[in-house]
Amino acid sequence: MIQDYFSLSFKNLKHRGIRSWLTLLGIFIGIMAVVSLITLGNGLKMAVNSQFGISSTQVLTVQAGGLSYAGPPGTGVSTPLTMDDLRAIEKVNNVERVIRRNIATSKLEFNEKVTFSIALNIPEGEDRKFVYDQLEIEAEEGRLLKDGDTNKVFLGYNFYADKVGLDKPLKRGDKILIQDENFEVVGIAKKKGSFLLDNAIYMNEEPLKELFEFGDEVDIIVVLVKDKDLMDKTKEDIEKVLRQQRDVKLGEEDFEVSTPDAMLSTVNSILAGIQAFIIIIASLSIIVGAIGIVNTMTTSVLERKKEIGIMKAIGAKNEQIFFQFFIESGFMGLIGGAMGALFGIIIGYFGTMGINNWIGAESQPEISFILIAVSLMGSFLIGSIAGITPAMQAARQNPVEALKS
């Protein structure tokens, strides 16, 4: 019986031709917009999350708060962190290792071309190995920096792939200018899929400090915690110590202690809010499409009065007439939704690839079959609900009056 309803619905839609396709347009645009935006939003979220270079779940980051200008994290703040803050953190229980990180926007010149990138410090001794392990940095060409390297740098993959605007790839042994000072490239990193790391200039701590005159100022303090189960407790202890060190009261902190999960959670919350707002706006197209189905099915009832009369004359019940029009309107929504979901997935898939290429990420676009199934079910339900009133109107038709018409 259900199969017969769908068969008749398909024949009726073909009979109405272009009017049916125009009616489907609203549902098509709405579902396409929602599916593509959800897919793009998920792709953007994965791409952004992949930009967080530190993989350890036992690492805390401390960054100064206050006034901040456009620039790398921890820079341009009103009251920067200092080495005294770092030494105070070293004394906190459950802290295994504390590392100074300085970041600077640097001018790099090569091949008579100039570009600007982020320069990162690499510490000496055992801390060097820790940083390399945490950032998972390996050499694509040449070698990593070693203790004692002064006028030498290690570059991110994009310098090797010629994606930084120098019109010529850099390789081991090339001589470059950084802040108008001569440096030699000792190696190129393997591709990380991170916009920050693939465009980074790695330099030993002392040369970077002298070049940019950091003095005792620290942009970010990285803290390795001994026991990851005590992350929250250690975070609270560090905050308490820094309040004393920097002479600030509770609630008036000019610094921030963050866990990797907290940073990702904040970013994901912002992205989810933007995504939800855009989807709500796009959903207005679905409402317009539902109104179009109501209009089309109401017109169809008026045009098919004689057909309804004949069906009732040969024994069709009111409920059968109702279900015929009810399923026909749902079928219209289903077709529009199927086409919209297909185009939405295609747009979302290639859009995600475009986002990855733009920011240098390597996250793979995902096709959500759950999203497709929900879209198809939703579009059928929207069409069916939109057709309830016309279907009830058809079922209430008087067969004698319908035949006279």
ChimeraX attribute file (.defattr): number of C-alpha atoms within 10 A of each C-alpha:
attribute: neighborCount
match mode: 1-to-1
recipient: residues
	/A:1	7
	/A:2	9
	/A:3	8
	/A:4	10
	/A:5	18
	/A:6	16
	/A:7	12
	/A:8	15
	/A:9	21
	/A:10	14
	/A:11	11
	/A:12	14
	/A:13	17
	/A:14	13
	/A:15	11
	/A:16	12
	/A:17	10
	/A:18	11
	/A:19	12
	/A:20	18
	/A:21	16
	/A:22	15
	/A:23	23
	/A:24	24
	/A:25	21
	/A:26	25
	/A:27	35
	/A:28	28
	/A:29	24
	/A:30	27
	/A:31	32
	/A:32	30
	/A:33	26
	/A:34	27
	/A:35	28
	/A:36	26
	/A:37	22
	/A:38	22
	/A:39	26
	/A:40	25
	/A:41	21
	/A:42	21
	/A:43	23
	/A:44	22
	/A:45	20
	/A:46	20
	/A:47	26
	/A:48	21
	/A:49	18
	/A:50	19
	/A:51	19
	/A:52	16
	/A:53	17
	/A:54	14
	/A:55	13
	/A:56	13
	/A:57	13
	/A:58	16
	/A:59	21
	/A:60	23
	/A:61	19
	/A:62	25
	/A:63	20
	/A:64	25
	/A:65	19
	/A:66	15
	/A:67	12
	/A:68	15
	/A:69	12
	/A:70	7
	/A:71	12
	/A:72	16
	/A:73	16
	/A:74	24
	/A:75	25
	/A:76	17
	/A:77	18
	/A:78	13
	/A:79	16
	/A:80	21
	/A:81	26
	/A:82	19
	/A:83	14
	/A:84	15
	/A:85	20
	/A:86	20
	/A:87	11
	/A:88	14
	/A:89	23
	/A:90	17
	/A:91	13
	/A:92	15
	/A:93	13
	/A:94	17
	/A:95	20
	/A:96	13
	/A:97	16
	/A:98	20
	/A:99	20
	/A:100	20
	/A:101	19
	/A:102	24
	/A:103	24
	/A:104	21
	/A:105	17
	/A:106	18
	/A:107	15
	/A:108	21
	/A:109	19
	/A:110	17
	/A:111	12
	/A:112	8
	/A:113	11
	/A:114	14
	/A:115	13
	/A:116	17
	/A:117	15
	/A:118	18
	/A:119	25
	/A:120	20
	/A:121	21
	/A:122	25
	/A:123	22
	/A:124	16
	/A:125	10
	/A:126	9
	/A:127	15
	/A:128	19
	/A:129	14
	/A:130	15
	/A:131	19
	/A:132	14
	/A:133	14
	/A:134	14
	/A:135	16
	/A:136	14
	/A:137	18
	/A:138	17
	/A:139	18
	/A:140	16
	/A:141	17
	/A:142	16
	/A:143	15
	/A:144	18
	/A:145	21
	/A:146	17
	/A:147	12
	/A:148	11
	/A:149	15
	/A:150	16
	/A:151	16
	/A:152	21
	/A:153	24
	/A:154	25
	/A:155	27
	/A:156	25
	/A:157	29
	/A:158	24
	/A:159	22
	/A:160	23
	/A:161	15
	/A:162	13
	/A:163	15
	/A:164	18
	/A:165	13
	/A:166	17
	/A:167	13
	/A:168	15
	/A:169	17
	/A:170	22
	/A:171	20
	/A:172	17
	/A:173	13
	/A:174	13
	/A:175	18
	/A:176	20
	/A:177	14
	/A:178	22
	/A:179	15
	/A:180	11
	/A:181	11
	/A:182	12
	/A:183	19
	/A:184	19
	/A:185	22
	/A:186	23
	/A:187	27
	/A:188	29
	/A:189	26
	/A:190	19
	/A:191	21
	/A:192	23
	/A:193	21
	/A:194	24
	/A:195	23
	/A:196	20
	/A:197	26
	/A:198	26
	/A:199	24
	/A:200	24
	/A:201	27
	/A:202	25
	/A:203	24
	/A:204	23
	/A:205	21
	/A:206	17
	/A:207	17
	/A:208	21
	/A:209	18
	/A:210	10
	/A:211	14
	/A:212	14
	/A:213	11
	/A:214	16
	/A:215	10
	/A:216	12
	/A:217	19
	/A:218	24
	/A:219	23
	/A:220	22
	/A:221	24
	/A:222	20
	/A:223	25
	/A:224	21
	/A:225	21
	/A:226	16
	/A:227	12
	/A:228	15
	/A:229	10
	/A:230	13
	/A:231	20
	/A:232	13
	/A:233	13
	/A:234	21
	/A:235	21
	/A:236	13
	/A:237	16
	/A:238	24
	/A:239	19
	/A:240	17
	/A:241	16
	/A:242	24
	/A:243	18
	/A:244	13
	/A:245	13
	/A:246	16
	/A:247	11
	/A:248	14
	/A:249	11
	/A:250	9
	/A:251	7
	/A:252	9
	/A:253	17
	/A:254	21
	/A:255	21
	/A:256	14
	/A:257	19
	/A:258	16
	/A:259	18
	/A:260	16
	/A:261	10
	/A:262	11
	/A:263	13
	/A:264	14
	/A:265	13
	/A:266	11
	/A:267	13
	/A:268	18
	/A:269	12
	/A:270	11
	/A:271	16
	/A:272	16
	/A:273	11
	/A:274	12
	/A:275	17
	/A:276	15
	/A:277	10
	/A:278	16
	/A:279	18
	/A:280	11
	/A:281	13
	/A:282	19
	/A:283	18
	/A:284	15
	/A:285	21
	/A:286	26
	/A:287	16
	/A:288	16
	/A:289	28
	/A:290	26
	/A:291	18
	/A:292	21
	/A:293	29
	/A:294	22
	/A:295	15
	/A:296	19
	/A:297	25
	/A:298	18
	/A:299	12
	/A:300	16
	/A:301	20
	/A:302	15
	/A:303	12
	/A:304	14
	/A:305	20
	/A:306	19
	/A:307	15
	/A:308	23
	/A:309	21
	/A:310	16
	/A:311	17
	/A:312	21
	/A:313	15
	/A:314	8
	/A:315	9
	/A:316	14
	/A:317	12
	/A:318	18
	/A:319	13
	/A:320	17
	/A:321	21
	/A:322	21
	/A:323	20
	/A:324	21
	/A:325	28
	/A:326	25
	/A:327	25
	/A:328	27
	/A:329	29
	/A:330	27
	/A:331	22
	/A:332	27
	/A:333	34
	/A:334	26
	/A:335	19
	/A:336	27
	/A:337	34
	/A:338	22
	/A:339	18
	/A:340	29
	/A:341	28
	/A:342	17
	/A:343	19
	/A:344	26
	/A:345	26
	/A:346	17
	/A:347	19
	/A:348	26
	/A:349	19
	/A:350	15
	/A:351	20
	/A:352	26
	/A:353	20
	/A:354	13
	/A:355	18
	/A:356	23
	/A:357	14
	/A:358	10
	/A:359	16
	/A:360	23
	/A:361	25
	/A:362	18
	/A:363	20
	/A:364	13
	/A:365	20
	/A:366	15
	/A:367	13
	/A:368	14
	/A:369	10
	/A:370	9
	/A:371	16
	/A:372	20
	/A:373	13
	/A:374	15
	/A:375	21
	/A:376	22
	/A:377	16
	/A:378	17
	/A:379	30
	/A:380	25
	/A:381	18
	/A:382	24
	/A:383	31
	/A:384	26
	/A:385	19
	/A:386	24
	/A:387	30
	/A:388	20
	/A:389	17
	/A:390	24
	/A:391	28
	/A:392	18
	/A:393	16
	/A:394	28
	/A:395	23
	/A:396	14
	/A:397	18
	/A:398	14
	/A:399	19
	/A:400	13
	/A:401	11
	/A:402	19
	/A:403	16
	/A:404	9
	/A:405	13
